[in-house]
Amino acid sequence: MRAPLSVVVPTKDRPGLLASCLAALRADLGPADELIVVDSGSAEPGSIAKVADEAGARLIRSDLPGASLARNLGWRAASHELVGFVDDDVRVHRGWADAIVAGFEADGTVEFVTGGVVVPVGQEAAERPVAISSKTVRTRLGPDTQGDLGASANLAVRRRALSDVGGFDERLGPGTWAASAEDLDLFDRLFRLNYLGMFEPRATAEHEQWRSRPQLLSLDWRYGKGMGVRLARLRTWDRPRARRIAKEALVTQGVRSVVQDLRQGYEFGALTVATRTLATVIGMVVGAARRATS
């Protein structure tokens, strides 16, 4: 019998997406597991409460918005040592909970586990898939890991590790100026304490691709700002790693991707990447200025 799991789902004004998310989780979780919904300042909290109640989830209401705040409220109220985080536009596949716990049990030194995220069947033609994991094999995650580390859309962390780093930084993520990178910043701070992670591809979930072109452009702007602030922070204690990630974000996934998209005639792709790259630079400047004055 596996260890029990508490799962936290932050949400705001998306009862339809939340209902599908909770249905998938409820079908996969066992009787000893716990399902927690944190309403992050919804304009109509009654609709969120109704969805949570129908799924048999425990509801926590926050009057203040912010995904990081919501996740922190969730894990601090959780009953179990292993705490999962799933976004409300994500649907876990069957076997997800078992695979998440197996990721911890495969290596006793692991403090967090990220899972695979795929495009739902029927949405393969999505113009620019959002929050999709690139890794396909089980991988130990540490400060030297290259590329994708996973994301808070499909994540589990030991409660003690969350406590040691103070949880998610509430100045990052949706609902803040930085608007993203709260998960990457969490990984950075876990690595700083020599805590390691595991990418478990069997812990699979699918991410609904619901955004329009304008929404995708706005999302890349937010992704860039968050990445920039994250890099400004990381630079203060791990400058070599910050330089490596900055080069990847600004050059490999930035300028080179813009050039490639333009050569292929994909102007919208070039625009989204250029937007994200510019926002990363702005985020780095703002992040550095905030640290200088704090």
N, C-alpha and C positions, 0 to 999 in steps of 0.2 A: 504494500500500500504506500503510495507516494505521500510526501509532505503536503499539508494543506496550503492553499494559495488565496491571498486576498487580491482582488482585481479592482483597480480604481479607474473610472471613466469620467474625465472632465467633459463638460458640455455647456453650451450656451446657445439658446434659441434655435436648436435643431432637433426637435422631437422626432421627426420622421427618420432621420439618420440614426438617432439614438435608439429608436425602437429596433431597427435591424441589427445594430451593434449588440444590444443586450440579448436579443433572441439567439444570436450565434454563440455568445458567451454562455448563456444559460443552458444551451444544448450540450456544451462541452464541459462545464464545471461539475465537480462532484458534490455530494451532500456536505462534505466538510469544508468546502471552499466558501469564500465570501465575496459578494459582489457589491461594490460601492459606487454610487453615482454622485458626483459633486457638481451642482448647478452653479456655474460661474457668473452669477448676476443676470440671468435671463429676464427679458422684459415680461414674459408670461410664465412665471414659475409653475403655475398650475399644470400646464401641459407637460412639463418635464416631470413633475411629481407623479402625474398619472402614468406616464410611460415607465418610470422607475418602479412604481407600485405593481404594475401589471407583470413586470419581470421578476418581482420578488427581490428587488435590490434595495439596499439601505441608501437613503437619500441624505446628503449634506447640502445645505444651502449657504452660499456665500453671497453677500450683498455686493461685494467688490468683484469686478471681472479680473481675469488673469488665469491662464492655464497653469502656470507654475504655482500660483497660490492655491488653485483648486487641487492640484496633485499633492501639494504639501498637506492640505487639510485632509485629503484622503488617506495618505499613508500614515499620518499620525493617529488617525482614528482606526486604522486597520488592526485586526486581531491576530494576524499571523506574521511570522518572520519573513516569509517570501511575499513580496508585494509586486503585483503586475500592474502595468499601465497600458491602456488601450484607448486610442482616440475614438470619438463617436462616429467617425466616417470610415472606420475599419471593421472588418468582419473576420473573426478568427475562424480557421478551419478546424474540423474535428481532429482531436488529438493534440491541439495546441497546448492546453494546460499540462498534460503529461510530458510533452516535449520541453516546455519551459523548465519544469522541475528537473527533468533529466539533464538539462544543461548545467544546473547547479551540482547535481549528484555525480556527474562525470568527472568533476575536478573539485575537490574540497576547497581549493584556493579561490574559486570564482565568486565574485561579489555581485556581479550583474550579468544578465543574459539578454541579448537582443535576438529577435527572430526575423525570418524572411517576410517580405512584403511584396505582393504581386498585384498585377492588374487583374480585375475580375473578368471572368469569361464574358464575352460580348462587348467588352470595352477595349479590346486590343488596338482599336484604331484611334484611341485617345491621342490628341496631338502631341502633348508633352506629359507623359505619365508623372504623377507627383508622388514623392515619398516611397519610391520603389527601391528595394535592397539589391545591391549588385552581387553580393557574395552568395555562393551556392553550396559551400561545404562548411562543416563545423570548423570554427577558427577561434583560437584564443585571442583576446583583444587586450592590447597594452599600448603604452605610449609610442611604440615603434610600429604599430600596425598601419599599413598603408591603405588608403582609400576608405571605403564605407565602413562605419562602425555600427550602423543600425540607428534607430531613432526611438523616441518616446512613444510613437504610435504603436509600437510592439516591443515592450520592454518589461523586465522584472529586475528588482534590486532587493538585496537583503536589507531588512529594516535597520539593522545595526550600522550598515554602511551609509544609508541615507542619513541616519542620525549623526554619524561622524563628520559628514561634510555639510550638514545643515539642510539637506534636501535640495530641491530645485531653487535656483536664484530667482526670486520674485521680481527682479528688475529686468529679466529676460523672458522671451516667449510671447505668445499671443496675449494682447491686452496691455502691452507695454510699448515704449518707443522702439526698442530693439526688435520686438515682434517675433523673434525666432531664436534658434541655437541654444535654447535652454537645456536640451538634452546633451548636445556636444559639450557645453560648459560643465554639465554634471559629470560626464565622462572624464573631462580634463581634471576636475578636482578629485575624482576617485583615483585616477592614475597618480596624481600628486601624492596620495597617501599609499602608493604602491598596491592599490586594489586593482585586480584584473577582471576581465569580463570574458564572455563566451558568446560567439554568434552561433545560434542553433537553427539551421535551415529548416528542420522539421517543425519548428514552432511557427507555422506559416499563417499569414493573414492576408487579406486583400483590401486594398485601399480604393474606395469609390472615387472615380475620376469625374467629378461633377462640375469642375470649374470651366467657365467660358474663357475666351482669349483675354479680355480685360482683367478677369480675375486671376488668370495665370501671370499676367504681367505684374499685377499688384503683389502677388505672392512672391515673385522673384525679387521685387524691391524689398520686401520684408525679410526674405531669406538673406539677402546681401547685408542689410543693416545688422542683423543678428550675428552673422559670421564676422563682420568687422569688429563689433564690440567684443565678441568672444576672443578674437585674435589679440586685441589690445590688452585684454586681461591675461591671456596665456603668456604673452611676451614678458610679463613682469616676473615669471618664475621659471619659464622654460623657453628661452629665446630661440634656441636651435629648432625646436619642434614648431614654434610659432612661425618661423621663417619658412620651414618646409611646407606647412599647411597654407600659408599665405601665397607661396609660389604656385601651389596646386590650384588654389581658388582664383587667383588673379591671372595666371598665365595659362596653365594647362586646361583648366575648365573655364577660363575667362577669354582672354584675347585669342588664343588658338581656336577655341570653339566658335567664336564670332567669325573668324576668317573662314573656317571650314563651312559653317552654315551659309555664309555669303557665296562661297564658291559653288555650293550645291543649290543655290537659288532659294534657300529657306530663310527669307527675310524676317519672318516673325520669330524664328528660333534665334537668329542673330540679335534681334531686339531684346528678347527676354534675357539672354546671356549678358548683353551689354548693360542692361538695367541692373542685373544682379551684381555685376562686377563694379559698376560705379557706386552702387549702394554699399558694397563691401568697403571700398575706400572711405566713403563718408562715415560708415560705422566705426572704422579704425580710428579716424580722427576724433569723432565724438567720444568714443570709448577712452582714448588716451587723455582727452581733455577732462573727462569726468574723473578719471583716476588721479589726475594732477591736482584737482581741486577738492578731492574727498579726504 
